[in-house]
Amino acid sequence: MNDHEHTVGSGLSATLGGISRTLQAEPDVESTLAAIVKAAVDHVPGAEYAGVSLIEPGGRVRTVAPTAAVVSTIDDLQYETQQGPCLDAIAERQIFRTGDLTSESRWPQFTPKAAETGVRSMLVYRLFVTDQTLGTLNLYARARDAFGDQADDDGRLFATHAAIALAGAQTEARLHVAVENRDVIGMAKGILMQRHDIDAVQAFRLLVESSQTTNIKLLDVAAWVVEHRREL
């Protein structure tokens, strides 16, 4: 490695370290995604716009944290035509780069409409941890051939950090919801125990039986009990 390569490598490591710390400080999934796309535009050579195609429970894909309206426009075209680099990156677990959408032949239903937006170049990375695909990080530029090999390499490293941060934020969000759910059920049990002079096991059984009888989720039954505790 020559001195220039060492300097570039050290600079990128410092940048990625700073980005990683910034992402870890974000309080929730939406804030993490907003930080990811901003950092991508700031640090990946050639990137003008960015967004994330996020896989939701059930397999639906939606665009989040777009840095410009054109990002949502292009992504919506992919979802409508079921073609495009974002969807292929998710399905095939690859990185996709295109230098000119006006001459791109891989996605014939998608690219002519996408080119009408003025965007010419796209660079798409799969966001994943181990075998779990979280979505894609999508970069866009109006210039032709905006993304060179350096952008490809830098973006690959950045996407790795972004995926780890996103996975962490999603896990924390799930844990937060789980704790909130547990607290609601616990409150409902306490209310029933006091009102009916029963123990915790009997109170929980009462919630479960009510859930089964009404075909309403246990959490929703518990929330109803808490909300209407003065009426019980």
N, C-alpha and C positions, 0 to 999 in steps of 0.2 A: 504494500500500500504506500503510495507516494504521500508527500506532505499535504497536497491539496485534498486528496481523498480522505486523509486523516482528519483534516480540519472540517470538511463537509460532514463526515461521519460524526464527529464530536458535536458539531452544531446541531445536527438532527437529533442526536441522543438527548441533548439538553432541552431541545424544543419539545420532544415527545414526553420527556419527564415532566416538564411544566404542564403540558396538556393533560397528562394523566392525573396529576395532582388537582388540576382545575376540575376535571370531570368527576373525580371522586368526591369533591366538595359539593357537587350539585345535589339538591335535596330530593329530587324525584325523577321519574322517567322523562317527563316532558322537558324539564330543565336540562337534564343530561343530553337529550337529543338536540336541543337548541345550542348547547355548548359544542357538541360534536360538529354540527354543520358549519357553525361560525369558524371554528378552528380549522376545518377542512378548507374553506375558502381562503383563510389567512395563510395557510402553510403548504398547501399542495400547489406546485407550479402550474399555472394555466387555468386554474379553477376560478370561474366567475360566480357560479351559483351552486348550491348544494341542497340536498334533502335526504331523507331516509325513507325507504320503503319498509315498513314494519309489518312483520307477520303477526297477526292477532290470533287469539284462540279460535279454533275452527278453520284456520288456514286462510282467512281473508287477508288481503294485503292492502294497506292504505298508506298514503304519504303523510309524514309528520315533519314538523319544523322546517318547512321550505323557506329558503332565504329570499325567494322572489316568486311572484305569481306564475311565471313561466315554468317553474319546477312542477307545480301542481298540474298545469296544463299538459305538459309532456307525460307525466306519470299517469294521468287519467287516460290518456290515449293508449298507453300500454295496457292498462286494466281493461279498457273497452275492447281493444283488438286482441287481447290475450297474446300479444307479441311485444318483444323489446328486450333490451339488455338487462334490465332489472329482474324481470321474470326469469330469464334464462340463467342469470347468476344464482338465483334462489334454487332453481330446479337442477342445474348442472354443477353447482358449487364451483364456479369459475369466476375469473375477472374478465370483464368485457370492455374493450376500448374501440371507439369508432372515431375516425378523423373527419368524416364528412357525411352527414346524414342525407345529403342530396344524392349521393352516389352509393349509399349503403344498400346491399341486396339481401342481407340476412333476415330482415323483418319487413317484407313488402307491404303489409297492411299498416304498419306503424310509421315507418320512416318518412313517407311523403308528407303525412299530416304533421309529424313532429318538425320537419324542416321548415314548415310554414311559420313557425314561431321565431325563426332567426337563429336558433341554436344549431350549431354544426358539429360540435364535438361532445362526446360523452365518455365518461370513465366510471365504471361501476364495480364495486367490491362487495363480495358477500361478507356479511357480518356474522361471525360464528364463534362459538366456544365448544371445544371438543367436537361432538357430532351434532350439536344443536345449532340450526340456522335461525338467526334472529331477524334477518332481513338483509337489506343492502344499503350501502352508502353510495349515493349517486352524485357525481360531479358533472357540471355542464359548462360549456363555453361557446361564445358566438364565433370565435375564430376557428378556421379549419386547422386540423392537426394540432390542436392546442395542447394535447397531452403527450409528452415525449417519454422516453424511458425513465428519466429522473422522476417525473411525476408518478409514473407507474410504481417505481420502487418506494418512493417516499409515502405515497398513498397507501401502499400495502402495509407498511409498518404502522401508519396512523390508524388504518382500519382495525388492526389487531388491538391496539390500545382502546379504540372506541368500542369494539365489541365487548371487551372485558368490562369497561365502565358501564355499558348498557346492561349487560347481564347482571352486574351487581345491583344496579338501580332497580331492575325488574324484580330481583329476589327480595330486596328490601321492601318494595311496594307490596309484594305478596305477603311478606311477613307482617307488615303494618296492617293489612286488611285482615289477616288471620287473627292478630291480636285484638283488633277492633271487634271482630265477630265474636271472639271468645268473651270479650268484656260484655257485649250486649246479651249474650246467652246467660252469662253469669248474673247480670243484673235481673234478668227475667226470672231466673231460678230463685233469686233472693226475694223478689216480690211475691212469687207464688208460695214460697216457704212461709213468709210472714202472714199472708192473707189466709192461707188454708191450714196453717200449723202442721206442715209436713216437712220431711227431711229433703236433702239435696237430691237424692236418688229419685224420690217420688216426684219432686218438682220437675226434674229433667224428663222423667217418663211422661208426665202430663204435657210437657211441651211437644215431645215426640208424637204422642197420641193425637194431639190437636193438629199437628202438621200432617199426619197421615189422613185424619178424618176430613180436613178441609182441602187437602192436596195443595197446601201452601208450604214453601220452603221453611225449614226449621228456623233459620235466621230471621225470616220475615215474621214468623209467629212471635219470636222473642222480641223483635223490634216493636211489634204491635202491643205486646204486654207492657213493655217499658213506656211506650207513648200513652197508653190508656190506663196506667197504674192507679190513677185516682178514681177511675170508674169501676174498678174491679171489686 
